[in-house]
Amino acid sequence: MDIAPDPLRWPQMSVRLAVIEELLDALANDGLTAADRQGLLARVKKVMAEHGRDVGRWYAFAGFFHGVAEEMFRNGEIKRPLVHGYDWDGDHDLEDQRLHDLPHHHAARP
């Protein structure tokens, strides 16, 4: 099943990294004033903060969904536990997979 927080804002890391790369290249300009550099760094921080909030919304929502599904399984309301796209192997280690597929969830294999 697919679920997502509403309103849907997909974290577009590649787009944001391109913006940050441009900003960092601009920082290499020797003709910048201290104020110019501070302004560019503030823009980098803003882009990263936006990304953090967007990703955080997905993890918070998926965590809520995960908790509800675990409770439903314990209460016998669903027959199998759910596996979640942020932790496909269910080991609670979020760094051991290449694909962080936050909107996708499915029933665990029997």
PyMOL commands that set and color helices and strands:
alter all, ss='L'
color gray80, all
select helices_A, chain A and resi 13-27+34-74
alter helices_A, ss='H'
color red, helices_A
select strands_A, chain A and resi 82-84+105-107
alter strands_A, ss='S'
color yellow, strands_A
deselect
rebuild
show_as cartoon
